[in-house]
Each structure stands twice: as C-alpha cells, then as structure tokens.
Amino acid sequence: MQVAASNKPNNYLFTRPTRALAKDITQHGSLEPAYLLAVPDEALTHITSFCEPPALLQLGQANRRLYAHVSDEQCWLRAFLVFFLGIGPEVSVEIVHIRRIRPTWREEFISRFKLVK
C-alpha cells in the first residue's frame, strides 16, 4: 500500500514551539540537542586541548558552561602543552615542569601563539 504525499506543509514547521517542547530547544532556537554540552568535563578538556587561542576564545562566547570551562587555567595549560610541546592531554601535568613569563597560562599561550603566527 502506497501513501500519497501531501502537498500541504507540515504545520509544526511554521508554529511556535509549545511549552512541552521548550525544554528541548537550545539557546539559538534549534530543536537539535547540544551534544557538546552533554560531554563530561574530562572529555571536554581533551577536546579543547587541541584548539588554538582564537578558537578557545570563540568557544567561551557560546554559552555559560563553555565560558566557565575556557576560563579555567587547566584548559589553557593543556592547549599550550599540546600546541607547543606536543604533549597529549592524557599525560599528567605534574610531570611537566615549565615556567611561564606571563601571569596566566591564557596570556602565555596567546602571546606565544601571536609570535608563531
């Protein structure tokens, strides 16, 4: 049995979401779930350790949770170690002894990144 296709548009595409659906809507009005926000902090640190400073700064503007993550010094230290020394995020930071010139790892990474680029 074949179902005839309707020429009418689906009404749910043109209506505002109901309160029942409002909890599933992301910050920008999309019904897609935010998978990046469901990731545990350890996995998010692993992901962001491969980002360059402009990407980390833009990621911090996405929402509050990512802002809090990018504001953490460990995030910038891990990204610094991956970018400049090639030390993966799974390596313990305690065995790496490196001195910084700037007061924070964020400032250190950004200043050295500008020198390289």
C-alpha positions as CSV (number, residue, x, y, z in Angstrom):
1,M,0.0,0.0,0.0
2,Q,1.4,3.3,-1.0
3,V,0.7,6.5,0.9
4,A,0.0,9.6,-1.1
5,A,2.3,12.5,-0.4
6,S,0.6,15.6,0.8
7,N,1.2,19.0,-0.8
8,K,0.4,20.8,2.4
9,P,3.4,21.9,4.5
10,N,3.8,20.4,7.9
11,N,2.2,22.7,10.5
12,Y,4.9,22.0,13.1
13,L,7.5,23.8,10.9
14,F,5.5,27.0,11.0
15,T,4.2,27.2,14.5
16,R,6.0,28.3,17.6
17,P,7.1,25.5,19.9
18,T,4.8,24.7,22.8
19,R,5.9,24.7,26.4
20,A,6.4,21.0,26.3
21,L,9.0,21.4,23.6
22,A,10.6,24.5,25.0
23,K,12.9,22.4,27.3
24,D,14.3,20.7,24.2
25,I,15.2,23.9,22.4
26,T,18.8,25.0,22.5
27,Q,20.0,28.6,23.1
28,H,19.6,29.6,19.5
29,G,16.1,28.2,18.9
30,S,17.1,24.9,17.3
31,L,15.4,21.7,18.3
32,E,18.7,19.8,17.9
33,P,20.2,18.6,21.2
34,A,23.5,20.2,22.2
35,Y,25.8,17.2,22.3
36,L,28.9,19.1,23.2
37,L,27.2,20.2,26.4
38,A,26.4,16.6,27.4
39,V,30.1,15.7,27.3
40,P,31.8,15.2,30.7
41,D,34.4,17.8,31.8
42,E,37.3,15.4,31.3
43,A,36.3,14.7,27.7
44,L,35.7,18.4,27.1
45,T,39.2,19.2,28.4
46,H,40.6,16.6,26.0
47,I,38.7,18.1,23.0
48,T,39.6,21.7,23.8
49,S,43.3,20.9,24.3
50,F,43.6,20.7,20.5
51,C,42.2,24.2,20.0
52,E,44.2,27.3,19.2
53,P,43.6,30.5,21.2
54,P,41.1,32.2,18.7
55,A,39.0,29.0,18.8
56,L,39.1,28.8,22.6
57,L,38.1,32.5,22.9
58,Q,35.2,32.0,20.5
59,L,34.1,28.8,22.2
60,G,34.0,30.7,25.5
61,Q,31.4,33.0,24.0
62,A,29.0,30.2,23.1
63,N,27.3,29.7,26.5
64,R,28.0,29.8,30.2
65,R,29.2,26.3,30.7
66,L,31.8,26.6,27.9
67,Y,32.8,30.0,29.2
68,A,33.4,28.5,32.6
69,H,35.4,25.7,31.0
70,V,37.5,28.1,28.9
71,S,38.1,30.4,31.9
72,D,39.8,27.5,33.7
73,E,43.6,27.7,33.7
74,Q,43.9,23.9,33.1
75,C,42.2,24.3,29.8
76,W,44.8,26.8,28.6
77,L,47.7,24.9,30.1
78,R,46.6,21.7,28.3
79,A,46.1,23.5,25.0
80,F,49.6,25.2,25.4
81,L,51.2,21.8,26.1
82,V,49.6,20.2,23.0
83,F,50.3,23.1,20.7
84,F,53.9,23.9,21.6
85,L,55.3,20.7,23.2
86,G,53.2,18.1,21.5
87,I,52.3,16.6,24.9
88,G,48.9,15.0,24.7
89,P,46.1,15.8,27.1
90,E,46.2,12.3,28.7
91,V,49.7,13.0,30.2
92,S,49.8,14.1,33.8
93,V,50.6,17.8,34.2
94,E,52.5,17.2,37.4
95,I,55.4,15.6,35.5
96,V,55.8,18.6,33.2
97,H,57.8,21.5,34.7
98,I,57.6,24.5,32.5
99,R,57.9,28.2,33.6
100,R,55.8,30.9,32.2
101,I,56.6,34.5,31.6
102,R,53.0,35.9,31.8
103,P,50.8,35.7,34.9
104,T,48.3,33.2,33.5
105,W,48.5,30.3,31.0
106,R,45.9,32.0,28.9
107,E,48.1,35.1,28.4
108,E,51.2,32.9,27.9
109,F,49.5,30.8,25.2
110,I,48.1,33.9,23.4
111,S,51.3,35.8,23.5
112,R,53.4,32.9,22.2
113,F,50.8,32.0,19.6
114,K,51.0,35.5,18.2
115,L,54.8,35.2,17.9
116,V,54.4,31.9,16.0
117,K,51.7,33.2,13.7
